[in-house]
Amino acid sequence: MKKYFLIISLFICFNLTAAEIEIISDKPGDGKKIIYHSWVQIEYTGSFESGEVFDTNIGKDRPLVVQIGMKEVIPGFERGIIGTTKGTKRKIKIPAELAYGEKGGGDVIPPNTDLIFEFEIIDVLDPHYKMINSDELIKRIKDNAVALDIRLENQWENGVIKGTFQETAFNKDGKFNVYLMDKVRALAAEESQNIEIIFISHDGETAAILGNAFAEDLGFKNVSVLKGGILQWLKEDRKLVSHKKDN
């Protein structure tokens, strides 16, 4: 039996349609809720509609561990677990469009095959970065945290949050700005990875992706993200200032 078939989803190109998963049975847990970028430990069994099991990790040395939002599992499986809690037991049906699609999965999953998964959430750990609100952002800026507005330059024209630094993280084509690390190091100075850094984006999503990378992959120990980004700031009727240094 092939091990951990869910993992190969990272290398498959999906056509995400309006298809949805079907929840066949659901026994909610009462533990920590799974959010974007949560680390989740799962025991699961995958089968075809005929009942034939094609993959399971039950009885293995340790459960499957995935981070939500990182495309480590097929889209339908992630949709099935997001928003649940530690202790949840659920059985779902995943349409082929949200599984292995027209290509199938190697020599195990035929093309255009719907799949059944039964799983239990064994444990849930928070991301290694924090989500903060607008009041917390203001306080931390006053305490000399490095708050980086990573939006595009044309978005700064409409104003920025006072006390933030502007440094685009991704260009309009989605290419990462490799000089961002130099900017962070310059602002952090000798404090390096111990500096408190806060990422701010248009709606918070891009900032969360970057915050996760800095916390998980680059080893920064004190990373936060403004929840809801600039949009949430404006919803709270908070002011923006000019990004131009001479104003």
C-alpha atoms as a printed R data frame, in Angstrom:
    type eleno elety resid chain resno       x      y       z
1   ATOM     1    CA   MET     A     1   0.000  0.000   0.000
2   ATOM     2    CA   LYS     A     2   1.355  3.436  -0.935
3   ATOM     3    CA   LYS     A     3   1.982  5.631   2.096
4   ATOM     4    CA   TYR     A     4   0.290  8.984   2.709
5   ATOM     5    CA   PHE     A     5  -1.310  9.476  -0.681
6   ATOM     6    CA   LEU     A     6  -2.696 12.817   0.454
7   ATOM     7    CA   ILE     A     7   0.746 14.405   0.456
8   ATOM     8    CA   ILE     A     8   1.281 14.257  -3.299
9   ATOM     9    CA   SER     A     9  -1.386 16.884  -3.853
10  ATOM    10    CA   LEU     A    10   1.347 19.539  -3.769
11  ATOM    11    CA   PHE     A    11   2.543 18.416  -7.190
12  ATOM    12    CA   ILE     A    12  -0.834 18.198  -8.951
13  ATOM    13    CA   CYS     A    13  -2.539 21.024 -10.812
14  ATOM    14    CA   PHE     A    14  -6.219 21.207  -9.843
15  ATOM    15    CA   ASN     A    15  -9.111 22.779 -11.657
16  ATOM    16    CA   LEU     A    16 -11.039 24.149  -8.681
17  ATOM    17    CA   THR     A    17 -14.669 24.342  -9.729
18  ATOM    18    CA   ALA     A    18 -17.864 24.985  -7.805
19  ATOM    19    CA   ALA     A    19 -17.796 21.376  -6.649
20  ATOM    20    CA   GLU     A    20 -18.212 20.867  -2.918
21  ATOM    21    CA   ILE     A    21 -17.457 18.090  -0.481
22  ATOM    22    CA   GLU     A    22 -20.301 16.133   1.095
23  ATOM    23    CA   ILE     A    23 -20.281 15.575   4.857
24  ATOM    24    CA   ILE     A    24 -21.623 12.063   5.380
25  ATOM    25    CA   SER     A    25 -21.267 11.971   9.165
26  ATOM    26    CA   ASP     A    26 -19.901 14.392  11.714
27  ATOM    27    CA   LYS     A    27 -19.110 14.091  15.413
28  ATOM    28    CA   PRO     A    28 -17.708 17.461  16.525
29  ATOM    29    CA   GLY     A    29 -14.867 17.640  19.005
30  ATOM    30    CA   ASP     A    30 -14.590 20.117  21.857
31  ATOM    31    CA   GLY     A    31 -10.939 21.130  21.556
32  ATOM    32    CA   LYS     A    32  -9.020 23.880  19.770
33  ATOM    33    CA   LYS     A    33 -10.498 25.069  16.482
34  ATOM    34    CA   ILE     A    34  -8.568 24.608  13.249
35  ATOM    35    CA   ILE     A    35  -7.754 27.889  11.519
36  ATOM    36    CA   TYR     A    36  -5.629 28.961   8.572
37  ATOM    37    CA   HIS     A    37  -2.045 27.720   9.083
38  ATOM    38    CA   SER     A    38  -2.928 25.537  12.081
39  ATOM    39    CA   TRP     A    39  -0.775 22.449  12.502
40  ATOM    40    CA   VAL     A    40  -3.064 19.425  12.579
41  ATOM    41    CA   GLN     A    41  -2.454 15.791  13.523
42  ATOM    42    CA   ILE     A    42  -4.885 13.452  11.776
43  ATOM    43    CA   GLU     A    43  -5.715  9.767  11.640
44  ATOM    44    CA   TYR     A    44  -7.502  8.934   8.400
45  ATOM    45    CA   THR     A    45  -8.669  6.214   6.057
46  ATOM    46    CA   GLY     A    46  -9.240  6.823   2.359
47  ATOM    47    CA   SER     A    47 -11.476  4.536   0.324
48  ATOM    48    CA   PHE     A    48 -13.360  4.316  -2.933
49  ATOM    49    CA   GLU     A    49 -17.158  4.429  -3.030
50  ATOM    50    CA   SER     A    50 -17.071  0.634  -3.290
51  ATOM    51    CA   GLY     A    51 -15.575  0.535   0.210
52  ATOM    52    CA   GLU     A    52 -12.132 -0.577  -0.937
53  ATOM    53    CA   VAL     A    53  -9.438  1.122   1.157
54  ATOM    54    CA   PHE     A    54  -6.603  2.656  -0.837
55  ATOM    55    CA   ASP     A    55  -4.748  4.405   2.005
56  ATOM    56    CA   THR     A    56  -4.763  4.701   5.805
57  ATOM    57    CA   ASN     A    57  -2.386  5.789   8.527
58  ATOM    58    CA   ILE     A    58  -4.270  4.107  11.356
59  ATOM    59    CA   GLY     A    59  -1.910  1.818  13.197
60  ATOM    60    CA   LYS     A    60   1.142  3.686  11.942
61  ATOM    61    CA   ASP     A    61   3.769  4.991  14.370
62  ATOM    62    CA   ARG     A    62   2.389  8.532  14.258
63  ATOM    63    CA   PRO     A    63  -0.536 10.449  12.736
64  ATOM    64    CA   LEU     A    64  -0.368 12.511   9.576
65  ATOM    65    CA   VAL     A    65   0.777 16.062  10.373
66  ATOM    66    CA   VAL     A    66  -0.144 18.870   7.970
67  ATOM    67    CA   GLN     A    67  -0.259 22.641   8.050
68  ATOM    68    CA   ILE     A    68  -3.534 24.069   6.780
69  ATOM    69    CA   GLY     A    69  -3.272 26.364   3.767
70  ATOM    70    CA   MET     A    70   0.038 24.988   2.511
71  ATOM    71    CA   LYS     A    71  -1.380 22.654  -0.188
72  ATOM    72    CA   GLU     A    72   0.012 19.612   1.577
73  ATOM    73    CA   VAL     A    73  -3.198 17.641   1.036
74  ATOM    74    CA   ILE     A    74  -5.776 17.486  -1.736
75  ATOM    75    CA   PRO     A    75  -8.164 20.479  -1.704
76  ATOM    76    CA   GLY     A    76 -11.254 18.462  -0.748
77  ATOM    77    CA   PHE     A    77  -9.556 16.974   2.277
78  ATOM    78    CA   GLU     A    78  -8.434 20.386   3.503
79  ATOM    79    CA   ARG     A    79 -11.951 21.754   3.039
80  ATOM    80    CA   GLY     A    80 -13.209 18.846   5.099
81  ATOM    81    CA   ILE     A    81 -11.013 19.628   8.098
82  ATOM    82    CA   ILE     A    82 -10.818 23.437   8.142
83  ATOM    83    CA   GLY     A    83 -13.042 24.889  10.853
84  ATOM    84    CA   THR     A    84 -13.341 21.637  12.788
85  ATOM    85    CA   THR     A    85 -11.833 21.120  16.231
86  ATOM    86    CA   LYS     A    86  -9.569 18.743  18.085
87  ATOM    87    CA   GLY     A    87 -11.462 15.520  18.679
88  ATOM    88    CA   THR     A    88 -13.696 15.827  15.607
89  ATOM    89    CA   LYS     A    89 -14.565 12.582  13.815
90  ATOM    90    CA   ARG     A    90 -15.903 13.077  10.312
91  ATOM    91    CA   LYS     A    91 -16.660 11.138   7.159
92  ATOM    92    CA   ILE     A    92 -16.704 13.041   3.878
93  ATOM    93    CA   LYS     A    93 -17.114 12.434   0.171
94  ATOM    94    CA   ILE     A    94 -14.715 14.357  -2.047
95  ATOM    95    CA   PRO     A    95 -15.659 14.874  -5.707
96  ATOM    96    CA   ALA     A    96 -12.962 14.089  -8.252
97  ATOM    97    CA   GLU     A    97 -12.536 17.795  -9.057
98  ATOM    98    CA   LEU     A    98 -11.297 18.372  -5.494
99  ATOM    99    CA   ALA     A    99  -9.292 15.150  -5.352
100 ATOM   100    CA   TYR     A   100  -7.038 13.862  -8.150
101 ATOM   101    CA   GLY     A   101  -9.149 15.058 -11.088
102 ATOM   102    CA   GLU     A   102  -8.771 13.885 -14.649
103 ATOM   103    CA   LYS     A   103  -5.170 12.728 -14.174
104 ATOM   104    CA   GLY     A   104  -5.831 10.449 -11.233
105 ATOM   105    CA   GLY     A   105  -3.249  9.605  -8.612
106 ATOM   106    CA   GLY     A   106  -0.503  7.418 -10.021
107 ATOM   107    CA   ASP     A   107  -1.438  3.774 -10.353
108 ATOM   108    CA   VAL     A   108  -3.725  3.841  -7.290
109 ATOM   109    CA   ILE     A   109  -6.423  6.496  -7.913
110 ATOM   110    CA   PRO     A   110  -8.182  6.186 -11.312
111 ATOM   111    CA   PRO     A   111  -9.029  9.383 -13.224
112 ATOM   112    CA   ASN     A   112 -12.282 11.164 -12.354
113 ATOM   113    CA   THR     A   113 -12.778  9.243  -9.119
114 ATOM   114    CA   ASP     A   114 -14.756 10.456  -6.114
115 ATOM   115    CA   LEU     A   115 -13.182  9.517  -2.784
116 ATOM   116    CA   ILE     A   116 -14.385  8.796   0.744
117 ATOM   117    CA   PHE     A   117 -12.335  9.839   3.763
118 ATOM   118    CA   GLU     A   118 -12.953  9.090   7.403
119 ATOM   119    CA   PHE     A   119 -10.741 10.997   9.811
120 ATOM   120    CA   GLU     A   120 -10.219 12.028  13.409
121 ATOM   121    CA   ILE     A   121  -8.466 15.226  14.508
122 ATOM   122    CA   ILE     A   122  -5.938 14.054  17.092
123 ATOM   123    CA   ASP     A   123  -4.372 17.417  17.925
124 ATOM   124    CA   VAL     A   124  -4.344 21.049  16.798
125 ATOM   125    CA   LEU     A   125  -1.489 23.505  17.292
126 ATOM   126    CA   ASP     A   126  -1.643 27.223  16.550
127 ATOM   127    CA   PRO     A   127   0.543 28.738  13.808
128 ATOM   128    CA   HIS     A   128   3.887 30.074  14.985
129 ATOM   129    CA   TYR     A   129   2.826 33.635  14.213
130 ATOM   130    CA   LYS     A   130   0.112 35.674  15.954
131 ATOM   131    CA   MET     A   131  -2.914 37.479  14.588
132 ATOM   132    CA   ILE     A   132  -3.299 40.932  16.147
133 ATOM   133    CA   ASN     A   133  -5.979 43.610  15.923
134 ATOM   134    CA   SER     A   134  -5.633 47.313  15.194
135 ATOM   135    CA   ASP     A   135  -5.275 48.385  18.825
136 ATOM   136    CA   GLU     A   136  -2.531 45.830  19.379
137 ATOM   137    CA   LEU     A   137  -0.758 47.067  16.241
138 ATOM   138    CA   ILE     A   138  -0.732 50.656  17.492
139 ATOM   139    CA   LYS     A   139   0.659 49.589  20.861
140 ATOM   140    CA   ARG     A   140   3.378 47.443  19.345
141 ATOM   141    CA   ILE     A   141   4.473 50.174  16.938
142 ATOM   142    CA   LYS     A   142   4.868 52.461  19.955
143 ATOM   143    CA   ASP     A   143   6.973 49.707  21.542
144 ATOM   144    CA   ASN     A   144   9.294 49.778  18.493
145 ATOM   145    CA   ALA     A   145   8.042 46.705  16.673
146 ATOM   146    CA   VAL     A   146   8.921 46.639  12.984
147 ATOM   147    CA   ALA     A   147   5.605 46.897  11.115
148 ATOM   148    CA   LEU     A   148   5.969 46.263   7.390
149 ATOM   149    CA   ASP     A   149   3.287 47.257   4.893
150 ATOM   150    CA   ILE     A   150   3.965 44.705   2.137
151 ATOM   151    CA   ARG     A   151   1.376 45.920  -0.385
152 ATOM   152    CA   LEU     A   152   2.115 47.152  -3.895
153 ATOM   153    CA   GLU     A   153   3.388 50.701  -4.319
154 ATOM   154    CA   ASN     A   154   0.195 51.866  -6.041
155 ATOM   155    CA   GLN     A   155  -1.772 50.752  -2.973
156 ATOM   156    CA   TRP     A   156   0.376 52.927  -0.715
157 ATOM   157    CA   GLU     A   157  -0.780 55.954  -2.727
158 ATOM   158    CA   ASN     A   158  -4.113 55.734  -0.895
159 ATOM   159    CA   GLY     A   159  -2.338 55.997   2.446
160 ATOM   160    CA   VAL     A   160  -0.528 53.862   5.000
161 ATOM   161    CA   ILE     A   161  -0.718 53.300   8.746
162 ATOM   162    CA   LYS     A   162   1.392 55.782  10.699
163 ATOM   163    CA   GLY     A   163   4.630 54.294  11.963
164 ATOM   164    CA   THR     A   164   4.826 51.493   9.403
165 ATOM   165    CA   PHE     A   165   7.567 50.805   6.878
166 ATOM   166    CA   GLN     A   166   6.699 50.197   3.231
167 ATOM   167    CA   GLU     A   167   8.374 47.325   1.412
168 ATOM   168    CA   THR     A   168   6.573 45.370  -1.295
169 ATOM   169    CA   ALA     A   169   6.769 41.619  -0.701
170 ATOM   170    CA   PHE     A   170   5.351 40.406  -4.017
171 ATOM   171    CA   ASN     A   171   5.045 42.193  -7.340
172 ATOM   172    CA   LYS     A   172   1.847 42.232  -9.393
173 ATOM   173    CA   ASP     A   173   2.904 38.967 -11.036
174 ATOM   174    CA   GLY     A   174   3.308 37.284  -7.659
175 ATOM   175    CA   LYS     A   175   7.103 37.215  -7.725
176 ATOM   176    CA   PHE     A   176   8.734 37.526  -4.306
177 ATOM   177    CA   ASN     A   177  10.912 40.555  -3.607
178 ATOM   178    CA   VAL     A   178  14.226 38.964  -2.638
179 ATOM   179    CA   TYR     A   179  15.417 42.262  -1.130
180 ATOM   180    CA   LEU     A   180  12.749 42.102   1.572
181 ATOM   181    CA   MET     A   181  15.033 40.051   3.800
182 ATOM   182    CA   ASP     A   182  17.739 42.720   3.536
183 ATOM   183    CA   LYS     A   183  15.169 45.329   4.562
184 ATOM   184    CA   VAL     A   184  14.125 43.285   7.597
185 ATOM   185    CA   ARG     A   185  17.720 42.694   8.640
186 ATOM   186    CA   ALA     A   186  18.514 46.404   8.319
187 ATOM   187    CA   LEU     A   187  15.524 47.375  10.456
188 ATOM   188    CA   ALA     A   188  16.171 44.640  13.008
189 ATOM   189    CA   ALA     A   189  19.890 45.507  13.289
190 ATOM   190    CA   GLU     A   190  21.677 43.473  15.929
191 ATOM   191    CA   GLU     A   191  18.442 42.015  17.306
192 ATOM   192    CA   SER     A   192  18.096 39.938  14.145
193 ATOM   193    CA   GLN     A   193  15.564 37.112  14.476
194 ATOM   194    CA   ASN     A   194  14.455 38.192  17.953
195 ATOM   195    CA   ILE     A   195  12.956 41.446  16.675
196 ATOM   196    CA   GLU     A   196   9.181 41.739  16.746
197 ATOM   197    CA   ILE     A   197   7.978 41.974  13.162
198 ATOM   198    CA   ILE     A   198   4.448 42.641  11.980
199 ATOM   199    CA   PHE     A   199   3.216 42.139   8.424
200 ATOM   200    CA   ILE     A   200   0.370 44.199   6.964
201 ATOM   201    CA   SER     A   201  -1.343 43.518   3.643
202 ATOM   202    CA   HIS     A   202  -4.532 44.575   1.862
203 ATOM   203    CA   ASP     A   203  -6.831 42.016   3.486
204 ATOM   204    CA   GLY     A   204  -4.456 40.107   5.741
205 ATOM   205    CA   GLU     A   205  -4.119 37.001   3.582
206 ATOM   206    CA   THR     A   206  -0.792 37.764   1.904
207 ATOM   207    CA   ALA     A   207   0.582 38.958   5.224
208 ATOM   208    CA   ALA     A   208  -0.404 35.635   6.793
209 ATOM   209    CA   ILE     A   209   1.443 33.718   4.081
210 ATOM   210    CA   LEU     A   210   4.565 35.789   4.626
211 ATOM   211    CA   GLY     A   211   4.237 35.696   8.404
212 ATOM   212    CA   ASN     A   212   4.008 31.932   8.288
213 ATOM   213    CA   ALA     A   213   7.139 31.699   6.116
214 ATOM   214    CA   PHE     A   214   9.138 33.947   8.454
215 ATOM   215    CA   ALA     A   215   8.013 32.027  11.535
216 ATOM   216    CA   GLU     A   216   8.176 28.479  10.166
217 ATOM   217    CA   ASP     A   217  10.951 28.545   7.588
218 ATOM   218    CA   LEU     A   218  13.206 31.449   8.577
219 ATOM   219    CA   GLY     A   219  13.105 30.992  12.337
220 ATOM   220    CA   PHE     A   220  11.852 34.433  13.384
221 ATOM   221    CA   LYS     A   221  10.545 34.064  16.928
222 ATOM   222    CA   ASN     A   222   8.168 37.011  17.254
223 ATOM   223    CA   VAL     A   223   6.022 37.400  14.141
224 ATOM   224    CA   SER     A   224   2.538 38.906  13.965
225 ATOM   225    CA   VAL     A   225   0.010 39.715  11.230
226 ATOM   226    CA   LEU     A   226  -2.611 42.463  11.236
227 ATOM   227    CA   LYS     A   227  -5.904 40.589  11.077
228 ATOM   228    CA   GLY     A   228  -8.015 41.787   8.159
229 ATOM   229    CA   GLY     A   229  -5.234 44.051   6.939
230 ATOM   230    CA   ILE     A   230  -5.802 47.590   5.697
231 ATOM   231    CA   LEU     A   231  -9.417 46.776   4.846
232 ATOM   232    CA   GLN     A   232 -10.218 46.027   8.480
233 ATOM   233    CA   TRP     A   233  -8.332 49.145   9.603
234 ATOM   234    CA   LEU     A   234 -10.535 51.269   7.325
235 ATOM   235    CA   LYS     A   235 -13.712 49.469   8.423
236 ATOM   236    CA   GLU     A   236 -12.928 50.703  11.920
237 ATOM   237    CA   ASP     A   237 -12.832 54.294  10.583
238 ATOM   238    CA   ARG     A   238  -9.127 54.617  11.355
239 ATOM   239    CA   LYS     A   239  -7.007 57.107   9.460
240 ATOM   240    CA   LEU     A   240  -4.199 56.554   6.980
241 ATOM   241    CA   VAL     A   241  -1.330 58.947   6.359
242 ATOM   242    CA   SER     A   242   0.745 59.722   3.269
243 ATOM   243    CA   HIS     A   243   3.536 57.237   2.580
244 ATOM   244    CA   LYS     A   244   5.780 60.004   1.263
245 ATOM   245    CA   LYS     A   245   8.531 60.802   3.745
246 ATOM   246    CA   ASP     A   246   8.381 64.544   3.228
247 ATOM   247    CA   ASN     A   247   4.715 64.741   4.229
